[in-house]
Amino acid sequence: MIWSQNYDPFGSLPISFILAAVPVVVMLVGLGVLHMRAHIAAGCGLLAALIISIFIFGMPAEKAALAAGYGAAYGLMPIGWIVLNIIFLHRLTVENGSSVVLQNSIASVSDDRRIQLLLIAFSFGAFFEGAAGFGTPVAVTAALLIGLGFSPLAASGLSLIANTAPVAYGALGTPVIALSAVTGLDLLELSGMIGRQLPFFSLLVPFWLIWAFAGWRGMMEIWPAILVCGVSFAVPQFLVSNFHGPWLVDIVAAICSMLALVLFLQVWRPRKIWTSTALHGRAKEEDEARKAAGITADSAIDTSKTYSSSAVLRAWMPWAVLTIFVFLWGIPAVKALLDGVHLVKIPFEGLHNMVQKVPPIVAAPVIEPAVFNLNYLSMTGTGILLAALVAGFAMGFSPAGLVKVYFQTIWRVRFSLLTIAIMLALGYLTRYSGLDATMGLAFAHTGVFYPLFGTLLGWLGVALTGSDTASNVLFGGLQRITAEQLNLNPVLMASANSSGGVMGKMIDAQSIVVASTATGWKNGEGPILRYVFVHSIVLATLVGLLVTLQAYVPPFTSLVPDVVLNAPPAQ
């Protein structure tokens, strides 16, 4: 029997909103306040979601259990699959010793840790976001930063802050493509509108990143390099998104940013070299993080030691191979080809086509599918695994050596995989039970302030689901419907969902677990969440204020397209 979601079981939206938010609050309080281990905090949140979904919102118990199982499966494949294999590749480079050479070669570009952050966390991470998304950039950049000697808190938190502005165009534009599909709005108009919002933050985030790391004075000492890094990313981001489309935005912008920064450093150097790898003003938290991760002293790269060009090339080889494989696996035609070879569709019987979204979340009732696609050949994690195997053999590992390191990696990330599975179970349960939609409706009742709160709705969606794509699918239709009811531009508000969502990426549980795992920091999720939470809220609010200006205040209103399609959201 089909179950229709009930978004306001008490007939009082504020009360329903508070109850719908309880599972997320339970998880966040467990992580950030009670210092629970991540999988325990997530388990408490999942238990709260089951109780509220079944006994308050009326979801049948069987469907609630199946929704949680569906989310757990997605958490392991493909998210956990990416994490496992990227850590496997990193461990191979550590075992081989090439990570030390790589660290030295990066340091040779600049000994200054602030410059290294711009190059790795922002520009290099943006490339991986554009090519793959789904946690890949945070895993890569956090692992590289910890290898360079950054503290676990710095490597994790700063990688999360940096991985914001590129997220809307991640995985070859997947979030924008999904947003167009669910809203019925023109793909290129949405791409262009987002491209007239995020470049402001592509310019701001590098400054924010270095300020968070080194403080105001430390930031101002290298402002020319930060400006070059941000402008060389923001300008291509605007041009490609507005005049080409969403597919190659991040890749082109990231390459331009890396090249511009490296070339600029040929003619400019900071007067004072910043060598500390700790976060400015956070000595106590840094010491605790290092002890928890088993790091007893601040690592230092011996830049006086030189390596041959061939040694440096060999050290970069695993990451070059990874880049090639990730890029190939991100191409839709390659994905389609691999899916054609082997794709297993597993319907979750009892949940598949048995839950119905209803107005006002959608224009007309929509049946929710629940089919798990076991497309293990086309999963990004499979491309990463193949890259690791190719690189491993090239580094001289035997088959037995590769198997040994792989099983060591599985043991190393076992709790992280469990945490990801539980957190995705919580996310999918809130989706199928309608708890997330209840929270969204509360945001939609903010009237003239909706441009701000609609943007924060996108932020909430990513914080809940861990994906800008999922947030756009979840709330894209609601954004269009609400915008039309309030005489706002639907393209503007649909785009705001995606642009606001990128700032939720740094606090979503999935990304935090990936960062903690990549840095080898067991039980580091709580401290990481506490560190990035304020950054996330403030930046999301700034996006909301920009959207408000674009909605009401000239000349910002001129950035919004005049022509809006009137087709209904796709069902």
C-alpha positions as CSV (number, residue, x, y, z in Angstrom):
1,M,0.0,0.0,0.0
2,I,1.4,3.4,-1.0
3,W,2.1,5.7,2.0
4,S,1.7,9.5,1.5
5,Q,4.0,11.7,3.4
6,N,2.5,13.8,6.2
7,Y,4.4,17.1,6.6
8,D,2.5,18.5,9.5
9,P,1.0,15.8,11.7
10,F,0.1,18.3,14.5
11,G,-1.5,20.9,12.3
12,S,1.1,23.3,13.6
13,L,4.1,23.7,11.4
14,P,6.4,25.1,14.1
15,I,5.8,22.1,16.4
16,S,6.2,19.7,13.4
17,F,9.4,21.5,12.4
18,I,10.9,21.1,15.9
19,L,10.1,17.4,16.0
20,A,11.5,16.8,12.5
21,A,14.7,18.5,13.5
22,V,15.3,16.3,16.6
23,P,17.3,13.5,14.9
24,V,19.7,16.0,13.3
25,V,20.1,17.9,16.6
26,V,20.7,14.6,18.5
27,M,23.5,13.7,16.1
28,L,25.1,17.1,16.1
29,V,24.9,17.5,19.9
30,G,26.4,14.0,20.3
31,L,29.3,14.9,18.0
32,G,29.9,18.5,18.9
33,V,28.9,18.7,22.6
34,L,28.9,15.3,24.2
35,H,32.0,14.2,22.3
36,M,30.6,10.8,21.3
37,R,32.3,8.7,18.8
38,A,30.9,9.4,15.4
39,H,29.2,6.1,14.8
40,I,27.5,6.2,18.2
41,A,26.3,9.8,17.7
42,A,25.0,8.9,14.3
43,G,23.3,5.8,15.7
44,C,21.5,7.9,18.3
45,G,20.3,10.2,15.6
46,L,19.1,7.3,13.5
47,L,17.2,5.8,16.4
48,A,15.6,9.2,17.1
49,A,14.6,9.4,13.4
50,L,13.1,5.9,13.5
51,I,11.0,6.8,16.5
52,I,9.8,10.1,15.2
53,S,9.1,8.9,11.7
54,I,7.1,5.9,12.8
55,F,5.2,7.1,15.9
56,I,4.8,10.8,15.1
57,F,4.8,11.2,11.3
58,G,3.1,7.8,10.7
59,M,5.6,6.1,8.4
60,P,5.1,2.3,8.4
61,A,7.8,0.6,10.4
62,E,8.8,-1.7,7.5
63,K,9.2,1.3,5.2
64,A,11.3,3.2,7.7
65,A,13.6,0.2,8.2
66,L,14.0,-0.2,4.4
67,A,14.7,3.5,3.9
68,A,17.5,3.3,6.5
69,G,18.9,0.1,4.9
70,Y,18.8,1.8,1.5
71,G,20.7,4.8,2.8
72,A,23.3,2.5,4.5
73,A,23.8,0.7,1.2
74,Y,24.4,4.0,-0.6
75,G,26.8,5.0,2.2
76,L,29.0,2.0,1.5
77,M,28.6,2.0,-2.3
78,P,29.6,4.5,-3.6
79,I,30.7,6.8,-0.8
80,G,32.5,4.4,1.4
81,W,34.0,2.8,-1.7
82,I,35.6,6.1,-2.6
83,V,37.0,6.6,0.9
84,L,38.5,3.1,1.2
85,N,40.3,3.3,-2.1
86,I,41.6,6.8,-1.9
87,I,43.1,6.0,1.5
88,F,44.5,2.8,0.0
89,L,46.3,4.9,-2.6
90,H,47.6,7.2,0.0
91,R,48.9,4.3,2.2
92,L,50.8,2.9,-0.8
93,T,52.6,6.2,-1.3
94,V,53.5,6.3,2.4
95,E,54.7,2.7,2.4
96,N,56.7,3.3,-0.8
97,G,58.3,6.5,0.6
98,S,57.2,8.6,-2.4
99,S,55.0,10.7,-0.2
100,V,58.1,12.3,1.3
101,V,59.4,13.2,-2.2
102,L,56.0,14.6,-3.1
103,Q,55.8,16.7,0.0
104,N,59.3,18.1,-0.8
105,S,58.3,18.9,-4.4
106,I,55.2,20.8,-3.2
107,A,57.3,22.6,-0.6
108,S,59.8,23.6,-3.3
109,V,57.0,25.6,-5.0
110,S,56.9,27.6,-1.8
111,D,58.0,26.9,1.7
112,D,55.1,29.0,2.9
113,R,52.3,26.9,4.4
114,R,49.7,29.5,3.3
115,I,50.7,29.2,-0.3
116,Q,50.7,25.4,0.0
117,L,47.1,25.7,1.3
118,L,46.0,27.7,-1.7
119,L,47.6,25.4,-4.1
120,I,46.4,22.1,-2.6
121,A,43.3,22.7,-0.6
122,F,41.7,25.2,-2.9
123,S,42.9,24.8,-6.4
124,F,43.9,21.1,-6.5
125,G,40.9,20.2,-4.5
126,A,38.6,22.1,-6.9
127,F,40.0,20.0,-9.8
128,F,39.0,16.8,-8.0
129,E,35.6,18.2,-7.1
130,G,35.0,19.0,-10.8
131,A,36.1,15.6,-11.9
132,A,34.6,13.4,-9.3
133,G,33.0,15.1,-6.2
134,F,31.4,12.8,-3.6
135,G,34.1,13.3,-1.0
136,T,37.1,12.7,-3.3
137,P,38.6,16.2,-3.0
138,V,38.6,16.3,0.8
139,A,40.1,12.9,1.0
140,V,42.9,13.8,-1.4
141,T,43.7,17.2,0.0
142,A,43.5,16.3,3.6
143,A,45.8,13.3,3.0
144,L,48.3,15.6,1.2
145,L,48.2,18.3,3.9
146,I,48.7,15.8,6.7
147,G,51.7,14.5,4.8
148,L,53.1,18.0,4.5
149,G,53.0,18.3,8.3
150,F,49.8,20.1,8.9
151,S,48.1,19.2,12.1
152,P,45.0,16.9,11.8
153,L,42.6,19.7,12.8
154,A,44.2,22.1,10.3
155,A,44.3,19.5,7.5
156,S,40.7,18.4,8.0
157,G,39.1,21.7,8.8
158,L,40.9,23.7,6.1
159,S,40.2,21.1,3.4
160,L,36.5,21.3,4.3
161,I,36.4,25.1,4.1
162,A,38.3,25.1,0.8
163,N,35.9,22.6,-0.7
164,T,32.9,24.9,-0.9
165,A,32.8,27.3,-3.9
166,P,33.5,24.5,-6.5
167,V,30.8,22.1,-5.1
168,A,27.8,23.4,-7.2
169,Y,29.6,22.3,-10.4
170,G,31.1,19.1,-9.0
171,A,31.3,15.8,-10.8
172,L,31.1,17.5,-14.2
173,G,28.1,19.7,-13.3
174,T,25.9,16.9,-11.8
175,P,24.2,19.1,-9.2
176,V,23.1,21.7,-11.8
177,I,21.9,19.0,-14.2
178,A,19.8,17.4,-11.5
179,L,18.4,20.8,-10.5
180,S,17.3,21.5,-14.0
181,A,15.7,18.0,-14.2
182,V,13.5,18.4,-11.1
183,T,12.5,22.1,-11.6
184,G,11.9,22.1,-15.3
185,L,14.0,25.3,-15.6
186,D,16.5,25.8,-18.4
187,L,19.9,24.1,-17.7
188,L,22.0,26.9,-19.1
189,E,20.0,29.6,-17.3
190,L,20.5,27.8,-14.0
191,S,24.2,27.3,-14.8
192,G,24.6,31.0,-15.6
193,M,22.7,32.2,-12.5
194,I,24.8,30.1,-10.2
195,G,27.8,31.4,-12.1
196,R,26.6,34.9,-11.1
197,Q,26.5,34.0,-7.5
198,L,29.4,31.8,-6.6
199,P,32.3,33.7,-8.3
200,F,31.9,36.3,-5.5
201,F,32.7,33.5,-3.0
202,S,35.3,31.9,-5.2
203,L,37.2,35.2,-4.6
204,L,36.3,35.3,-0.9
205,V,37.0,31.7,0.1
206,P,40.8,31.8,-0.5
207,F,41.0,34.9,1.7
208,W,38.7,33.2,4.3
209,L,40.8,30.0,4.2
210,I,44.1,31.8,4.9
211,W,42.5,34.0,7.6
212,A,41.1,30.8,9.3
213,F,44.6,29.3,9.2
214,A,47.0,32.2,9.8
215,G,44.9,35.0,11.2
216,W,44.3,38.5,9.7
217,R,47.9,39.6,9.7
218,G,49.1,36.3,8.2
219,M,46.4,36.7,5.5
220,M,47.4,40.2,4.6
221,E,51.1,39.3,4.2
222,I,50.2,37.2,1.2
223,W,47.1,39.0,-0.2
224,P,48.6,39.3,-3.7
225,A,48.9,35.6,-4.0
226,I,45.4,35.0,-2.6
227,L,44.0,37.5,-5.0
228,V,45.6,35.8,-8.0
229,C,44.4,32.4,-6.8
230,G,40.8,33.6,-6.3
231,V,40.5,35.8,-9.4
232,S,42.0,33.2,-11.7
233,F,39.4,30.8,-10.4
234,A,36.4,33.1,-10.2
235,V,36.7,34.6,-13.7
236,P,36.8,31.2,-15.6
237,Q,34.0,30.0,-13.3
238,F,31.8,32.9,-14.4
239,L,32.8,32.6,-18.1
240,V,32.4,28.9,-18.5
241,S,29.2,28.6,-16.5
242,N,27.6,31.5,-18.4
243,F,28.8,30.8,-22.0
244,H,29.4,27.1,-22.1
245,G,27.5,25.3,-19.4
246,P,28.0,23.4,-16.1
247,W,30.1,20.5,-17.3
248,L,33.7,21.8,-17.2
249,V,33.4,24.8,-14.9
250,D,35.5,23.4,-12.0
251,I,38.1,21.7,-14.1
252,V,38.8,24.7,-16.3
253,A,38.8,27.1,-13.3
254,A,41.0,24.8,-11.2
255,I,43.6,24.4,-13.9
256,C,43.6,28.2,-14.5
257,S,44.0,28.9,-10.8
258,M,46.9,26.4,-10.3
259,L,48.8,27.7,-13.3
260,A,48.2,31.4,-12.4
261,L,49.4,30.8,-8.9
262,V,52.5,28.9,-9.9
263,L,53.4,31.5,-12.5
264,F,52.8,34.3,-10.1
265,L,55.2,32.7,-7.6
266,Q,58.0,33.0,-10.2
267,V,57.9,36.7,-9.8
268,W,56.6,37.2,-6.3
269,R,57.5,35.7,-2.9
270,P,56.2,36.5,0.6
271,R,58.6,38.6,2.6
272,K,58.0,36.4,5.6
273,I,57.8,32.6,5.2
274,W,55.1,31.0,7.3
275,T,56.4,27.6,8.5
276,S,53.8,26.7,11.2
277,T,51.3,24.0,10.3
278,A,49.0,24.8,13.2
279,L,45.8,26.8,13.2
280,H,46.3,30.3,14.4
281,G,45.1,30.8,18.0
282,R,44.1,27.1,18.6
283,A,47.2,25.7,20.4
284,K,45.2,23.6,22.9
285,E,42.9,22.0,20.2
286,E,46.0,21.4,18.0
287,D,47.9,19.6,20.8
288,E,44.9,17.4,21.5
289,A,44.4,16.6,17.9
290,R,48.1,15.7,17.4
291,K,48.0,13.4,20.5
292,A,44.8,11.8,19.3
293,A,46.3,11.1,15.9
294,G,49.6,9.8,17.4
295,I,51.6,12.8,16.2
296,T,54.1,13.9,18.8
297,A,55.8,16.9,17.1
298,D,55.2,19.3,14.3
299,S,56.4,17.7,11.1
300,A,58.8,19.6,9.0
301,I,59.8,19.2,5.4
302,D,63.5,19.3,4.7
303,T,63.5,21.5,1.7
304,S,67.3,21.5,1.7
305,K,67.2,18.0,0.5
306,T,67.1,17.7,-3.3
307,Y,65.7,15.0,-5.5
308,S,66.2,14.2,-9.1
309,S,63.6,15.1,-11.6
310,S,62.9,11.5,-12.2
311,A,62.3,10.9,-8.5
312,V,59.9,13.8,-8.3
313,L,58.0,12.5,-11.4
314,R,57.8,9.1,-9.8
315,A,56.4,10.7,-6.6
316,W,53.7,12.6,-8.6
317,M,53.0,9.6,-10.8
318,P,50.3,8.0,-8.5
319,W,48.4,11.2,-8.3
320,A,48.7,11.8,-12.0
321,V,47.3,8.3,-12.6
322,L,44.5,9.0,-10.1
323,T,43.7,12.3,-12.0
324,I,43.4,10.5,-15.3
325,F,41.2,7.7,-14.0
326,V,38.9,10.0,-12.0
327,F,38.5,12.3,-15.0
328,L,37.7,9.3,-17.3
329,W,35.2,7.9,-14.7
330,G,33.5,11.3,-14.6
331,I,32.7,11.4,-18.3
332,P,29.0,10.5,-18.9
333,A,29.8,8.5,-22.0
334,V,32.4,6.3,-20.0
335,K,29.9,5.8,-17.2
336,A,27.2,4.8,-19.7
337,L,29.6,2.3,-21.4
338,L,30.6,0.7,-18.0
339,D,27.0,0.6,-16.9
340,G,26.2,-1.2,-20.2
341,V,28.8,-3.9,-19.3
342,H,27.4,-4.5,-15.8
343,L,24.7,-2.7,-13.9
344,V,22.6,-4.5,-11.3
345,K,19.4,-2.7,-10.2
346,I,18.1,-3.8,-6.8
347,P,14.6,-2.5,-6.0
348,F,14.0,-2.2,-2.2
349,E,10.7,-4.1,-2.3
350,G,8.3,-2.6,0.2
351,L,9.8,0.9,-0.2
352,H,10.2,1.1,-4.0
353,N,7.3,3.1,-5.5
354,M,5.5,2.8,-2.1
355,V,6.1,6.3,-0.7
356,Q,4.4,9.4,-2.2
357,K,5.5,13.0,-2.0
358,V,2.5,15.3,-2.0
359,P,1.9,19.1,-2.4
360,P,3.1,21.6,-1.4
361,I,6.5,20.0,-1.6
362,V,5.8,19.1,-5.3
363,A,3.3,20.5,-7.8
364,A,1.5,17.1,-8.0
365,P,1.9,13.8,-6.1
366,V,5.1,12.0,-7.0
367,I,5.9,8.3,-6.3
368,E,9.4,7.9,-4.9
369,P,11.5,5.1,-6.4
370,A,14.0,3.1,-4.3
371,V,16.3,1.2,-6.6
372,F,19.9,0.6,-5.5
373,N,22.1,0.7,-8.6
374,L,25.0,-1.6,-8.0
375,N,27.1,-0.2,-10.9
376,Y,30.4,-1.1,-9.3
377,L,32.3,-0.8,-12.6
378,S,31.2,2.9,-13.2
379,M,31.5,4.0,-9.6
380,T,34.2,6.6,-9.0
381,G,35.7,4.4,-6.2
382,T,36.4,1.7,-8.8
383,G,38.3,4.1,-11.0
384,I,40.3,5.1,-7.9
385,L,41.0,1.4,-7.0
386,L,42.2,0.8,-10.6
387,A,44.4,3.9,-10.3
388,A,45.8,2.7,-7.0
389,L,46.6,-0.8,-8.5
390,V,48.3,0.7,-11.6
391,A,50.3,3.1,-9.4
392,G,51.1,0.4,-6.9
393,F,52.6,-1.9,-9.6
394,A,54.5,1.1,-11.0
395,M,55.9,1.8,-7.6
396,G,57.2,-1.8,-7.3
397,F,54.6,-3.5,-5.1
398,S,54.0,-7.1,-5.6
399,P,50.4,-8.5,-5.8
400,A,50.9,-9.9,-2.3
401,G,52.1,-6.5,-1.1
402,L,49.1,-4.7,-2.5
403,V,46.7,-7.2,-0.9
404,K,48.5,-6.7,2.4
405,V,48.2,-2.9,2.3
406,Y,44.6,-3.1,1.2
407,F,43.5,-5.2,4.1
408,Q,45.4,-3.0,6.5
409,T,43.5,-0.1,4.9
410,I,40.2,-1.8,5.5
411,W,41.0,-2.3,9.1
412,R,42.2,1.3,9.4
413,V,38.9,2.8,8.0
414,R,36.4,0.2,9.5
415,F,34.8,2.6,11.9
416,S,34.7,5.4,9.3
417,L,32.8,3.1,6.9
418,L,30.4,2.2,9.6
419,T,29.8,5.8,10.4
420,I,29.2,6.7,6.8
421,A,26.7,3.9,6.5
422,I,24.8,5.0,9.6
423,M,24.8,8.7,8.6
424,L,23.5,8.0,5.1
425,A,20.8,5.7,6.7
426,L,19.7,8.7,8.8
427,G,19.8,11.0,5.7
428,Y,17.7,8.6,3.6
429,L,15.2,8.0,6.4
430,T,14.6,11.7,6.8
431,R,14.0,11.9,3.0
432,Y,11.5,9.1,2.7
433,S,9.7,9.9,5.9
434,G,9.3,13.6,4.8
435,L,11.1,15.0,7.9
436,D,13.4,17.0,5.7
437,A,10.4,18.4,3.7
438,T,8.8,19.5,6.9
439,M,11.9,21.5,7.7
440,G,11.9,22.9,4.2
441,L,8.3,24.0,4.5
442,A,9.1,25.9,7.7
443,F,11.8,27.8,5.7
444,A,9.3,28.5,2.9
445,H,7.0,30.4,5.3
446,T,9.4,33.3,5.8
447,G,7.7,35.7,3.3
448,V,9.8,38.6,2.2
449,F,12.8,37.1,3.9
450,Y,12.6,33.9,1.8
451,P,15.6,34.8,-0.5
452,L,17.8,34.5,2.7
453,F,16.0,31.5,4.2
454,G,15.6,29.7,0.9
455,T,19.3,29.9,0.5
456,L,19.7,28.5,4.0
457,L,17.3,25.7,2.9
458,G,19.9,24.6,0.4
459,W,22.5,24.7,3.1
460,L,20.3,22.5,5.3
461,G,19.8,20.1,2.4
462,V,23.5,19.5,1.9
463,A,24.2,19.3,5.7
464,L,21.5,16.6,5.9
465,T,22.3,14.6,2.7
466,G,26.0,15.3,2.2
467,S,25.4,16.2,-1.5
468,D,24.5,19.3,-3.4
469,T,22.9,17.1,-6.0
470,A,20.7,15.4,-3.4
471,S,19.8,18.8,-1.9
472,N,18.8,20.1,-5.3
473,V,16.7,17.0,-6.0
474,L,15.1,17.3,-2.5
475,F,14.3,21.0,-2.4
476,G,14.6,22.2,-6.1
477,G,10.9,21.8,-6.8
478,L,9.9,23.4,-3.5
479,Q,12.2,26.4,-4.3
480,R,10.4,26.9,-7.6
481,I,6.9,26.6,-6.2
482,T,7.6,28.9,-3.3
483,A,9.3,31.5,-5.5
484,E,6.3,31.6,-7.9
485,Q,3.9,32.0,-4.9
486,L,6.0,34.9,-3.6
487,N,6.5,36.5,-7.0
488,L,10.2,35.8,-6.9
489,N,12.3,34.6,-9.8
490,P,12.3,30.8,-9.8
491,V,15.7,30.6,-11.6
492,L,17.2,32.8,-8.8
493,M,15.8,30.7,-6.0
494,A,16.5,27.4,-7.6
495,S,20.1,28.6,-8.1
496,A,20.2,29.8,-4.5
497,N,19.5,26.3,-3.3
498,S,22.6,25.1,-5.0
499,S,24.8,28.1,-4.1
500,G,23.7,28.1,-0.5
501,G,24.2,24.3,-0.4
502,V,27.9,24.5,-1.1
503,M,28.5,26.1,2.3
504,G,26.7,23.1,4.0
505,K,29.3,20.8,2.5
506,M,31.8,21.5,5.2
507,I,29.5,20.4,8.0
508,D,27.8,17.4,6.4
509,A,28.7,14.2,8.4
510,Q,29.9,12.4,5.4
511,S,32.6,15.0,4.5
512,I,33.7,15.3,8.2
513,V,34.2,11.5,8.4
514,V,36.1,11.5,5.2
515,A,38.4,14.3,6.5
516,S,38.9,12.5,9.8
517,T,39.7,9.2,8.1
518,A,42.1,10.8,5.5
519,T,44.2,12.4,8.3
520,G,44.2,9.3,10.5
521,W,42.5,11.1,13.3
522,K,40.3,8.5,15.1
523,N,37.3,10.1,16.8
524,G,38.1,13.5,15.3
525,E,34.7,14.2,13.9
526,G,33.4,16.2,16.9
527,P,36.4,18.6,17.1
528,I,36.3,19.1,13.3
529,L,32.5,19.8,13.4
530,R,33.0,22.4,16.2
531,Y,35.8,24.1,14.2
532,V,34.0,24.4,10.9
533,F,30.4,25.0,12.1
534,V,30.6,28.7,12.5
535,H,32.5,29.2,9.2
536,S,29.7,27.2,7.5
537,I,26.8,29.3,8.9
538,V,28.4,32.6,8.4
539,L,29.4,31.9,4.8
540,A,25.9,30.4,4.0
541,T,24.3,33.6,5.5
542,L,26.5,35.7,3.2
543,V,25.3,33.8,0.2
544,G,21.8,34.4,1.4
545,L,22.4,38.1,1.7
546,L,23.8,38.2,-1.9
547,V,20.7,36.4,-3.1
548,T,18.5,38.8,-1.2
549,L,20.3,41.7,-3.0
550,Q,19.8,40.0,-6.3
551,A,16.1,39.6,-5.6
552,Y,15.3,43.1,-4.5
553,V,18.1,45.6,-4.9
554,P,19.4,47.2,-8.1
555,P,22.0,46.9,-9.7
556,F,22.2,43.3,-8.3
557,T,18.7,42.5,-9.8
558,S,20.3,43.0,-13.3
559,L,22.2,39.7,-12.7
560,V,18.9,37.8,-12.7
561,P,17.6,36.6,-16.1
562,D,14.5,38.4,-17.3
563,V,13.0,35.3,-19.1
564,V,11.8,32.5,-16.9
565,L,10.3,29.3,-18.3
566,N,6.9,28.4,-17.1
567,A,7.1,24.6,-17.5
568,P,6.1,22.8,-14.3
569,P,8.7,20.9,-12.3
570,A,9.5,17.5,-13.7
571,Q,7.6,14.7,-11.9
